[in-house]
């Protein structure tokens, strides 16, 4: 229970100031608190804002509910009318059976006296509540018949049916009826002329059949629905449209007639009363919620006010202590006069400090402020010493938290950078160089994943201890972050005892550190092998850029990771320049991707006559300073910095958007080939995103061929295999690109089962000069023909090569002999209708470049 409610409901203890107040007083306090919390003008602002916001929202809600109610009523009315029309259709069939029957016709002509006893009385039609009336040509009643619960035919029904006789102008004509009876029930029926079976004889009157709208054998749901329909029935004259509109009556179509030339209409049920009742029900719930929130707000404000009063009391007591301390300090600073014995009249400085430390508020009545015993002075001095010790301990704890790693107890990254700055300034004065060793634990993530994070932490502690054992007394060791450590070698004036310079000393230290980790580490009883990669760089006396020093050592460490035999690397300027240049180019690539500077070209894939069947999308990047950058270069950069998923997604989007324009002009049979790198297949959603792009642009999946290299399959994981399988299941075609240059094998073809092969241009261009290349192309052509694979030859740059390939049975080609890679506009200008070259053949493109 809320403490304030408890105080109000259980005033058993002596009432406090808050408990003595009446509820109306509490409400008054709340209102005062609310008024003082905001100025009056600002207090009105929330109300006005709420009014301006709620008014249109309420209007929209009323409109929405009115629309829903109107739709619901229209649907209900339509369903009810469908029931009525179905009943009328059944009655119509029955009326036509009896009205177009020779026996009935003969009865109307007076030649079938047994019609009533032999035909009418024996049928089950009248076991229910049906009524039949037969009129002669003059409109007189020949027969009225009914059985069941209610016997006899109401005169009102007969009059309603007789009014329809003039409208029966042909033998096939009929009229739907809805007539009220004398007992207040509504009957529906159908009237038609009397004729023979073939409808050839002239009419002998008319026959009408009535059934009640609400039958006794209907279920409660249908009965209730039809009862609502009956309550909405209104008979109107068809010509009086204005009266029908003003009365809110809608005439039923197809028409249902009644007596006095009236038609059946339905009154529209007013929507606003239903919406008002709905809003009233919700309004009670809203008011209850608002009341609850208001009560909660009152309790919260009152509780906050009580807490504010308590804080004021605490602040007042603290202010009193501060004022007393200030008075004592003022007295100490101003000094006191000397008495006749030469003693000061006021308290001494030591006495004042003692009182402040012990939180004394005033001197005891029996104490003499002029007397200060020795034991009290000693106690005061110990108290001062304790305060000083605690303050120093606090400073040491804060410094430890800020500058040391809690796991290894080594200095952290911040402390290392500060120490490096200090050593750099010292080296600048003494003209002595120093060195940085950047140490990284190899495969540390595997240790964490295999043995758990506790084992990984223990391995880091062991690594820190072994590093600490190997460094010299003046060296500075720190945990730089994660699995990385940094060693700052102390500056030396000259060679050490071994006669080497600083670089050799740094190498010797790195070798000692690496040798210390040749033995396995025992973590939780399990031997774990730990190896290190160490990068070394020197810090010259004139070095000012600390970040550049750390960057050099980091580059050297990554170079060490790439070495196959040595895990120690000393920074070399040329290698570092390459690393930094690569990173700058990578940064430019990401900027170009964000600013849309990459472009997509399309190289046609044609047959021997030059007819285009498909296009291959080829990415291009023009660097502002370096000019055109090869796709092999910037794709490799994206792979190296793990951004291929982002770059590949954008390139696929560019390719598909350009292909849509080509397909609109060159025909829907055009195919698109795109290259997907192995790293893209490692992302679990790459296929779903690709299929989403195709669906958004309306491109069938079988119009796309994904070109993959043999490395994609050889380095396959479960994710890669699943993505390739999903592509094939969705109808996307696969082609092995650059076939023959990698680890081509029959097992690879059996595993992947591609739709086609692309013969690498290195074999195609060498066919004239290298018999081995000619034999390789011949073997691939024969293999593709026997396995029914679509073959595309790349690098067809001259007609002689084209002839050789055609003689081997190849049908599709790609190369500069036909066309170089072009923009969308260039391809359209060359291959669209009206140009010199043909568009895609109706027979379909090759599946390889699809």
LUMFILUM-876701 format. One record per residue (C-alpha): residue in three letters; y negated, z negated, x. Coordinates in steps of 0.25 Angstrom, whole numbers, padded with zeros to 4 digits, always signed. Example, Ala and Ser with C-alpha at 12.3 -4.5 7.8 and 13.67 -1.06 7.14 Angstrom:
REM LUMFILUM-876701
ALA+0018-0031+0049SER+0004-0029+0055
***
This chain:
REM LUMFILUM-876701
UNK+0000+0000+0000UNK-0014+0003+0005UNK-0020-0010+0010UNK-0032-0009+0001UNK-0024-0008-0011UNK-0016-0020-0007UNK-0029-0027-0005UNK-0033-0023-0020UNK-0019-0026-0026UNK-0015-0039-0019UNK-0027-0048-0017UNK-0019-0060-0014UNK-0025-0064-0001UNK-0039-0069-0001UNK-0047-0057-0005UNK-0055-0050+0006UNK-0068-0043+0004UNK-0061-0030+0001UNK-0051-0036-0009UNK-0062-0044-0016UNK-0069-0030-0020UNK-0066-0024-0034UNK-0060-0010-0036UNK-0073-0005-0041UNK-0080-0011-0028UNK-0069-0004-0019UNK-0073+0009-0026UNK-0087+0007-0024UNK-0085+0004-0009UNK-0077+0017-0009UNK-0088+0025-0015UNK-0098+0019-0006UNK-0090+0023+0006UNK-0089+0037+0001UNK-0104+0038-0001UNK-0107+0032+0012UNK-0097+0041+0019UNK-0105+0054+0016UNK-0119+0057+0012UNK-0122+0059-0002UNK-0124+0074+0000UNK-0112+0076+0008UNK-0104+0067-0002UNK-0107+0078-0013UNK-0103+0089-0004UNK-0088+0087-0005UNK-0089+0086-0020UNK-0097+0099-0021UNK-0087+0106-0012UNK-0075+0101-0020UNK-0081+0106-0033UNK-0085+0119-0027UNK-0070+0120-0021UNK-0063+0115-0033UNK-0070+0123-0044UNK-0066+0137-0039UNK-0052+0131-0036UNK-0051+0126-0050UNK-0055+0139-0056UNK-0045+0147-0047UNK-0034+0137-0051UNK-0038+0139-0066UNK-0038+0154-0064UNK-0024+0153-0057UNK-0018+0145-0067UNK-0023+0154-0079UNK-0018+0166-0072UNK-0004+0159-0070UNK-0004+0154-0085UNK-0008+0168-0090UNK+0003+0175-0081UNK+0013+0164-0086UNK+0009+0166-0101UNK+0009+0181-0100UNK+0023+0181-0093UNK+0028+0171-0104UNK+0022+0180-0115UNK+0028+0193-0109UNK+0042+0186-0109UNK+0040+0182-0123UNK+0037+0196-0127UNK+0048+0201-0120UNK+0057+0192-0128UNK+0051+0197-0141UNK+0052+0212-0137UNK+0066+0210-0133UNK+0069+0204-0147UNK+0061+0216-0153UNK+0069+0226-0145UNK+0082+0220-0150UNK+0077+0220-0165UNK+0072+0235-0163UNK+0086+0239-0159UNK+0092+0232-0171UNK+0082+0238-0180UNK+0084+0252-0175UNK+0099+0250-0177UNK+0097+0246-0192UNK+0085+0255-0195UNK+0091+0268-0189UNK+0105+0266-0196UNK+0111+0274-0207UNK+0116+0262-0215UNK+0102+0256-0215UNK+0096+0270-0219UNK+0106+0272-0230UNK+0103+0258-0235UNK+0088+0261-0236UNK+0092+0274-0243UNK+0100+0266-0254UNK+0113+0272-0249UNK+0120+0260-0242UNK+0121+0248-0251UNK+0130+0241-0242UNK+0120+0240-0230UNK+0116+0226-0233UNK+0130+0220-0234UNK+0138+0229-0225UNK+0128+0231-0213UNK+0117+0220-0214UNK+0124+0208-0219UNK+0136+0210-0209UNK+0127+0212-0196UNK+0124+0200-0187UNK+0110+0204-0185UNK+0105+0195-0196UNK+0113+0183-0192UNK+0101+0178-0185UNK+0087+0179-0190UNK+0084+0194-0191UNK+0078+0200-0204UNK+0079+0214-0208UNK+0070+0222-0218UNK+0072+0236-0223UNK+0061+0244-0230UNK+0062+0256-0238UNK+0052+0268-0235UNK+0042+0262-0245UNK+0042+0249-0238UNK+0050+0241-0248UNK+0060+0231-0243UNK+0074+0236-0244UNK+0081+0225-0237UNK+0078+0212-0230UNK+0089+0204-0224UNK+0091+0192-0215UNK+0101+0181-0212UNK+0102+0169-0204UNK+0093+0156-0205UNK+0081+0162-0212UNK+0085+0172-0223UNK+0076+0182-0229UNK+0065+0191-0223UNK+0050+0186-0224UNK+0041+0194-0232UNK+0031+0193-0221UNK+0041+0200-0212UNK+0043+0211-0222UNK+0028+0213-0224UNK+0027+0214-0208UNK+0038+0224-0208UNK+0033+0232-0219UNK+0019+0234-0213UNK+0026+0241-0201UNK+0032+0252-0210UNK+0021+0262-0209UNK+0022+0262-0194UNK+0036+0267-0194UNK+0033+0282-0193UNK+0045+0287-0186UNK+0060+0284-0187UNK+0060+0278-0173UNK+0048+0270-0175UNK+0049+0254-0175UNK+0039+0243-0175UNK+0040+0229-0168UNK+0037+0218-0178UNK+0032+0203-0176UNK+0030+0197-0190UNK+0028+0183-0195UNK+0037+0178-0206UNK+0034+0169-0218UNK+0041+0157-0211UNK+0031+0158-0199UNK+0041+0165-0189UNK+0038+0177-0181UNK+0048+0189-0182UNK+0049+0201-0174UNK+0056+0214-0178UNK+0056+0229-0178UNK+0055+0239-0189UNK+0060+0254-0189UNK+0062+0265-0199UNK+0075+0266-0207UNK+0083+0279-0203UNK+0097+0284-0200UNK+0105+0283-0187UNK+0099+0295-0181UNK+0085+0292-0186UNK+0085+0306-0193UNK+0083+0302-0208UNK+0069+0298-0213UNK+0066+0283-0213UNK+0071+0275-0225UNK+0062+0263-0223UNK+0062+0253-0212UNK+0070+0242-0206UNK+0064+0230-0199UNK+0072+0218-0192UNK+0065+0205-0189UNK+0069+0193-0180UNK+0062+0180-0178UNK+0054+0179-0164UNK+0060+0165-0162UNK+0075+0165-0165UNK+0083+0152-0167UNK+0093+0155-0157UNK+0082+0156-0145UNK+0082+0146-0134UNK+0071+0136-0133UNK+0064+0143-0121UNK+0064+0157-0128UNK+0060+0150-0142UNK+0049+0143-0135UNK+0044+0155-0129UNK+0044+0164-0141UNK+0038+0152-0149UNK+0026+0153-0140UNK+0026+0168-0142UNK+0026+0166-0157UNK+0014+0156-0156UNK+0006+0167-0148UNK+0008+0178-0158UNK-0004+0184-0165UNK-0004+0196-0174UNK-0016+0206-0172UNK-0021+0219-0177UNK-0019+0229-0165UNK-0033+0235-0168UNK-0040+0222-0166UNK-0040+0221-0151UNK-0053+0213-0151UNK-0047+0202-0160UNK-0034+0202-0152UNK-0042+0200-0139UNK-0051+0189-0145UNK-0039+0182-0150UNK-0032+0183-0137UNK-0020+0191-0143UNK-0013+0201-0135UNK-0005+0212-0144UNK+0010+0213-0139UNK+0013+0227-0134UNK+0022+0234-0138UNK+0017+0231-0152UNK+0024+0221-0161UNK+0018+0223-0176UNK+0016+0214-0187UNK+0011+0214-0202UNK-0002+0219-0205UNK-0002+0229-0194UNK-0003+0218-0184UNK+0003+0217-0170UNK+0009+0205-0162UNK+0000+0199-0152UNK+0001+0187-0143UNK-0011+0177-0141UNK-0014+0174-0127UNK-0012+0159-0124UNK-0025+0153-0118UNK-0023+0150-0103UNK-0034+0140-0101UNK-0028+0129-0109UNK-0015+0130-0101UNK-0022+0130-0088UNK-0031+0118-0092UNK-0018+0110-0095UNK-0012+0114-0082UNK-0025+0110-0075UNK-0025+0097-0082UNK-0011+0093-0078UNK-0015+0096-0063UNK-0029+0089-0065UNK-0022+0076-0068UNK-0014+0078-0055UNK-0026+0082-0047UNK-0034+0070-0052UNK-0023+0060-0049UNK-0023+0066-0035UNK-0038+0065-0033UNK-0037+0051-0039UNK-0027+0047-0028UNK-0035+0053-0017UNK-0047+0046-0022UNK-0040+0033-0022UNK-0034+0036-0008UNK-0049+0039-0003UNK-0054+0026-0009UNK-0044+0018-0002UNK-0045+0025+0011UNK-0061+0024+0010UNK-0060+0009+0007UNK-0049+0007+0018UNK-0058+0014+0028UNK-0070+0006+0024UNK-0062-0007+0026UNK-0058-0002+0039UNK-0072+0001+0042UNK-0076-0013+0039UNK-0066-0019+0048UNK-0070-0010+0059UNK-0085-0014+0057UNK-0080-0029+0058UNK-0073-0026+0071UNK-0085-0018+0076UNK-0094-0029+0073UNK-0086-0039+0080UNK-0085-0030+0092UNK-0100-0028+0091UNK-0102-0043+0092UNK-0093-0044+0104UNK-0101-0033+0111UNK-0114-0039+0107UNK-0110-0052+0113UNK-0105-0045+0126UNK-0118-0037+0127UNK-0126-0050+0125UNK-0118-0057+0137UNK-0120-0044+0145UNK-0135-0044+0142UNK-0136-0059+0146UNK-0128-0056+0159UNK-0137-0044+0163UNK-0150-0050+0160UNK-0146-0063+0167UNK-0149-0077+0163UNK-0160-0087+0169UNK-0156-0098+0179UNK-0155-0113+0175UNK-0161-0125+0182UNK-0147-0126+0190UNK-0148-0112+0194UNK-0136-0108+0184UNK-0138-0096+0175UNK-0140-0099+0160UNK-0131-0087+0155UNK-0117-0084+0157UNK-0112-0078+0170UNK-0108-0063+0172UNK-0093-0068+0174UNK-0094-0076+0162UNK-0099-0064+0153UNK-0088-0055+0159UNK-0078-0066+0156UNK-0082-0067+0142UNK-0082-0052+0140UNK-0068-0051+0146UNK-0062-0062+0138UNK-0070-0058+0125UNK-0077-0071+0124UNK-0088-0071+0113UNK-0095-0083+0116UNK-0094-0095+0126UNK-0086-0107+0121UNK-0095-0119+0115UNK-0090-0129+0126UNK-0091-0119+0137UNK-0102-0119+0147UNK-0107-0104+0150UNK-0112-0109+0163UNK-0098-0114+0168UNK-0088-0103+0172UNK-0075-0110+0177UNK-0068-0104+0189UNK-0055-0102+0181UNK-0063-0094+0171UNK-0069-0085+0182UNK-0055-0082+0187UNK-0050-0079+0173UNK-0062-0069+0172UNK-0059-0063+0185UNK-0044-0061+0182UNK-0048-0055+0168UNK-0058-0045+0175UNK-0047-0041+0185UNK-0037-0039+0173UNK-0047-0030+0166UNK-0050-0022+0178UNK-0035-0020+0181UNK-0032-0016+0166UNK-0044-0006+0168UNK-0038+0000+0181UNK-0024+0001+0174UNK-0030+0008+0163UNK-0037+0018+0172UNK-0024+0020+0180UNK-0016+0022+0167UNK-0026+0033+0162UNK-0026+0040+0176UNK-0011+0040+0176UNK-0010+0046+0162UNK-0021+0057+0165UNK-0016+0061+0179UNK-0001+0058+0180UNK+0012+0064+0173UNK+0019+0053+0165UNK+0033+0059+0168UNK+0033+0061+0183UNK+0021+0051+0186UNK+0015+0063+0195UNK+0001+0067+0194UNK-0001+0077+0183UNK-0008+0091+0183UNK-0022+0085+0181UNK-0020+0075+0193UNK-0015+0087+0201UNK-0027+0096+0198UNK-0036+0084+0202UNK-0029+0081+0215UNK-0029+0096+0218UNK-0044+0096+0216UNK-0046+0084+0225UNK-0037+0090+0236UNK-0045+0103+0235UNK-0058+0096+0237UNK-0052+0088+0249UNK-0046+0101+0255UNK-0060+0108+0254UNK-0066+0097+0262UNK-0055+0095+0272UNK-0051+0110+0273UNK-0036+0107+0271UNK-0028+0115+0262UNK-0017+0110+0252UNK-0006+0116+0244UNK+0000+0115+0230UNK+0015+0116+0226UNK+0017+0120+0212UNK+0031+0115+0208UNK+0039+0120+0195UNK+0052+0115+0190UNK+0061+0127+0188UNK+0068+0129+0174UNK+0063+0115+0170UNK+0063+0120+0155UNK+0078+0122+0157UNK+0080+0108+0161UNK+0072+0103+0149UNK+0080+0112+0140UNK+0094+0109+0146UNK+0093+0094+0149UNK+0081+0089+0140UNK+0067+0085+0142UNK+0071+0071+0147UNK+0079+0078+0158UNK+0067+0087+0161UNK+0058+0075+0162UNK+0067+0069+0172UNK+0068+0081+0180UNK+0053+0082+0181UNK+0053+0067+0186UNK+0063+0070+0196UNK+0055+0083+0201UNK+0043+0074+0202UNK+0050+0064+0211UNK+0056+0074+0220UNK+0043+0081+0222UNK+0036+0068+0225UNK+0047+0065+0235UNK+0044+0078+0242UNK+0029+0079+0243UNK+0021+0073+0255UNK+0012+0060+0254UNK-0001+0068+0252UNK+0004+0078+0242UNK+0001+0077+0227UNK+0012+0080+0217UNK+0009+0082+0202UNK+0016+0086+0189UNK+0008+0098+0185UNK+0014+0100+0172UNK+0028+0102+0165UNK+0038+0105+0176UNK+0027+0109+0187UNK+0023+0100+0198UNK+0012+0102+0209UNK+0011+0097+0223UNK-0003+0096+0230UNK+0000+0096+0245UNK-0010+0087+0253UNK-0019+0096+0262UNK-0015+0096+0277UNK-0024+0099+0289UNK-0014+0106+0297UNK+0001+0109+0298UNK+0011+0098+0296UNK+0022+0094+0306UNK+0030+0107+0303UNK+0019+0115+0307UNK+0017+0123+0294UNK+0004+0125+0287UNK+0001+0121+0272UNK+0009+0132+0266UNK+0021+0129+0274UNK+0019+0114+0271UNK+0019+0118+0256UNK+0031+0126+0257UNK+0038+0115+0265UNK+0035+0105+0254UNK+0039+0115+0243UNK+0052+0117+0250UNK+0054+0102+0251UNK+0052+0100+0236UNK+0061+0112+0233UNK+0072+0106+0242UNK+0071+0093+0235UNK+0075+0099+0222UNK+0088+0105+0227UNK+0096+0093+0223UNK+0098+0092+0208UNK+0091+0081+0200UNK+0099+0071+0192UNK+0093+0070+0178UNK+0100+0061+0168UNK+0113+0062+0176UNK+0112+0077+0176UNK+0109+0085+0188UNK+0098+0095+0186UNK+0093+0106+0196UNK+0078+0107+0198UNK+0071+0118+0206UNK+0057+0120+0208UNK+0047+0132+0210UNK+0036+0128+0219UNK+0023+0136+0221UNK+0014+0133+0233UNK-0001+0137+0235UNK-0011+0132+0245UNK-0025+0126+0241UNK-0035+0130+0251UNK-0047+0121+0255UNK-0057+0131+0248UNK-0049+0131+0236UNK-0057+0128+0223UNK-0049+0133+0212UNK-0039+0122+0209UNK-0033+0130+0197UNK-0031+0142+0206UNK-0023+0134+0216UNK-0014+0129+0205UNK-0012+0143+0200UNK-0008+0148+0213UNK+0003+0137+0215UNK+0008+0140+0201UNK+0009+0155+0204UNK+0017+0152+0217UNK+0026+0143+0208UNK+0029+0154+0199UNK+0032+0163+0211UNK+0042+0153+0216UNK+0049+0153+0202UNK+0050+0169+0204UNK+0057+0168+0218UNK+0072+0169+0218UNK+0075+0161+0230UNK+0063+0152+0234UNK+0056+0143+0224UNK+0044+0141+0232UNK+0032+0150+0232UNK+0019+0149+0240UNK+0007+0156+0233UNK+0004+0170+0238UNK-0009+0177+0234UNK-0003+0191+0231UNK+0008+0185+0222UNK-0003+0176+0215UNK-0012+0188+0213UNK-0001+0195+0206UNK+0002+0183+0197UNK-0013+0181+0194UNK-0015+0196+0191UNK-0003+0196+0182UNK-0008+0185+0174UNK-0022+0191+0173UNK-0015+0204+0168UNK-0007+0196+0158UNK-0020+0189+0153UNK-0027+0203+0152UNK-0014+0207+0144UNK-0015+0196+0134UNK-0030+0198+0132UNK-0027+0213+0130UNK-0017+0209+0120UNK-0026+0200+0112UNK-0038+0211+0112UNK-0029+0222+0108UNK-0030+0230+0121UNK-0015+0234+0122UNK-0012+0248+0116UNK+0001+0255+0111UNK+0004+0269+0114UNK+0016+0277+0108UNK+0025+0287+0116UNK+0032+0297+0107UNK+0047+0298+0107UNK+0050+0313+0104UNK+0062+0323+0103UNK+0063+0335+0112UNK+0053+0343+0103UNK+0043+0332+0105UNK+0044+0327+0090UNK+0040+0313+0090UNK+0050+0303+0084UNK+0045+0290+0089UNK+0035+0282+0098UNK+0037+0271+0108UNK+0026+0261+0108UNK+0020+0258+0122UNK+0010+0247+0125UNK-0002+0250+0135UNK-0013+0241+0141UNK-0025+0245+0148UNK-0031+0234+0157UNK-0046+0234+0158UNK-0045+0233+0173UNK-0031+0237+0177UNK-0030+0249+0168UNK-0017+0252+0161UNK-0006+0241+0163UNK+0008+0246+0162UNK+0016+0240+0150UNK+0027+0235+0160UNK+0016+0226+0167UNK+0010+0220+0154UNK+0023+0218+0147UNK+0028+0211+0160UNK+0016+0202+0160UNK+0018+0198+0145UNK+0033+0195+0148UNK+0029+0187+0160UNK+0019+0178+0153UNK+0028+0177+0140UNK+0018+0185+0131UNK+0027+0197+0128UNK+0030+0192+0114UNK+0015+0192+0111UNK+0012+0206+0118UNK+0025+0212+0112UNK+0021+0208+0098UNK+0008+0215+0099UNK+0013+0227+0106UNK+0023+0229+0094UNK+0012+0227+0084UNK+0004+0238+0091UNK+0016+0247+0092UNK+0019+0246+0077UNK+0005+0247+0072UNK+0004+0260+0080UNK+0017+0265+0076UNK+0013+0263+0061UNK+0001+0273+0063UNK+0011+0283+0070UNK+0021+0282+0059UNK+0011+0285+0048UNK+0007+0298+0055UNK+0020+0302+0061UNK+0029+0298+0050UNK+0038+0286+0046UNK+0050+0291+0055UNK+0042+0288+0068UNK+0049+0278+0077UNK+0043+0267+0086UNK+0049+0261+0099UNK+0044+0248+0104UNK+0048+0241+0117UNK+0051+0226+0116UNK+0053+0217+0128UNK+0064+0208+0131UNK+0055+0196+0130UNK+0050+0200+0116UNK+0065+0199+0111UNK+0065+0185+0115UNK+0055+0181+0104UNK+0063+0177+0091UNK+0053+0183+0082UNK+0050+0196+0089UNK+0059+0205+0080UNK+0053+0198+0067UNK+0039+0201+0072UNK+0042+0216+0075UNK+0049+0218+0061UNK+0037+0211+0055UNK+0028+0221+0061UNK+0037+0233+0057UNK+0037+0227+0042UNK+0022+0225+0042UNK+0019+0240+0046UNK+0030+0246+0037UNK+0039+0251+0049UNK+0054+0251+0046UNK+0062+0244+0057UNK+0070+0256+0061UNK+0057+0264+0065UNK+0056+0254+0077UNK+0064+0254+0090UNK+0063+0243+0099UNK+0065+0247+0114UNK+0071+0236+0122UNK+0076+0235+0137UNK+0090+0232+0141UNK+0084+0219+0147UNK+0081+0214+0133UNK+0096+0214+0130UNK+0101+0209+0143UNK+0092+0197+0143UNK+0095+0195+0128UNK+0095+0181+0122UNK+0099+0177+0108UNK+0085+0179+0103UNK+0084+0193+0110UNK+0097+0197+0104UNK+0093+0192+0090UNK+0080+0200+0090UNK+0087+0213+0095UNK+0098+0211+0084UNK+0087+0208+0073UNK+0079+0221+0077UNK+0092+0230+0075UNK+0095+0223+0062UNK+0082+0226+0057UNK+0083+0241+0060UNK+0074+0241+0073UNK+0081+0251+0083UNK+0083+0247+0098UNK+0082+0256+0110UNK+0086+0252+0124UNK+0074+0255+0132UNK+0074+0260+0147UNK+0089+0262+0146UNK+0096+0263+0159UNK+0086+0255+0167UNK+0092+0241+0165UNK+0105+0235+0163UNK+0111+0246+0154UNK+0125+0244+0149UNK+0134+0249+0138UNK+0135+0234+0134UNK+0120+0233+0132UNK+0121+0245+0122UNK+0133+0239+0115UNK+0126+0225+0114UNK+0112+0231+0109UNK+0117+0243+0102UNK+0103+0250+0103UNK+0099+0262+0095UNK+0094+0270+0107UNK+0091+0271+0122UNK+0079+0275+0130UNK+0082+0282+0143UNK+0073+0276+0153UNK+0063+0286+0159UNK+0067+0283+0173UNK+0080+0290+0171UNK+0073+0301+0162UNK+0062+0305+0173UNK+0073+0305+0184UNK+0083+0314+0177UNK+0078+0327+0185UNK+0079+0320+0199UNK+0089+0310+0198UNK+0103+0314+0193UNK+0107+0299+0191UNK+0096+0298+0181UNK+0100+0311+0174UNK+0114+0305+0173UNK+0109+0292+0168UNK+0101+0299+0157UNK+0113+0307+0154UNK+0122+0295+0152UNK+0112+0288+0143UNK+0111+0300+0135UNK+0126+0301+0133UNK+0127+0287+0130UNK+0116+0287+0120UNK+0122+0299+0113UNK+0136+0293+0112UNK+0131+0280+0107UNK+0121+0287+0097UNK+0109+0280+0104UNK+0095+0286+0102UNK+0090+0290+0116UNK+0076+0292+0121UNK+0072+0297+0134UNK+0060+0291+0141UNK+0051+0298+0151UNK+0053+0312+0147UNK+0041+0318+0155UNK+0044+0332+0157UNK+0052+0344+0149UNK+0063+0344+0160UNK+0067+0330+0157UNK+0067+0333+0142UNK+0077+0344+0144UNK+0086+0336+0152UNK+0086+0325+0141UNK+0088+0334+0130UNK+0100+0340+0137UNK+0106+0326+0137UNK+0104+0325+0122UNK+0092+0316+0121UNK+0083+0318+0109UNK+0071+0309+0111UNK+0061+0308+0122UNK+0049+0300+0127UNK+0040+0304+0138UNK+0027+0311+0143UNK+0033+0325+0141UNK+0031+0322+0126UNK+0020+0312+0125UNK+0014+0300+0133UNK+0011+0287+0126UNK+0000+0289+0116UNK-0008+0280+0106UNK-0006+0281+0091UNK-0017+0291+0090UNK-0011+0300+0101UNK+0003+0300+0095UNK-0003+0304+0081UNK-0012+0315+0087UNK+0001+0321+0094UNK+0012+0319+0084UNK+0005+0318+0070UNK+0006+0330+0060UNK-0002+0342+0064UNK-0001+0339+0079UNK+0008+0347+0089UNK+0020+0338+0089UNK+0029+0334+0078UNK+0030+0320+0072UNK+0043+0312+0070UNK+0055+0321+0065UNK+0061+0317+0051UNK+0074+0315+0058UNK+0070+0302+0063UNK+0066+0297+0077UNK+0075+0292+0087UNK+0080+0278+0085UNK+0077+0274+0100UNK+0061+0275+0099UNK+0060+0271+0085
***
